[in-house]
Amino acid sequence: MATKFSLGQTVMTRNAASVLPGSAVQTALRRHAAGDWGEVSPEDAAENELSLRKGFRLLSVYRAGDTKFWVITEADRSATTVLLPEDY
């Protein structure tokens, strides 16, 4: 998968690290960087496409089993955070 943007420094909340398998996180990061936004709504996917072009924040939603988690890349592409929705 070709990447569309830099993830910057990748970090994960302690809560997410305690429940998410590393393989699911790595797959999600690859998908996110390739512009596969996961389970976002069509409106959020369109917003991500605009954000990709304009340099705004990017949000993807994935699952590891029944656990939903988010991947957020900052507008300046300096950092990407993996977190659970309740960590936000």
Summary of the structure (lengths in Angstrom):
residues: 88
radius of gyration: 12.0
end to end distance: 28.2
largest distance: 34.0
contacts: 255
relative contact order: 0.28
helix: 39%
strand: 27%
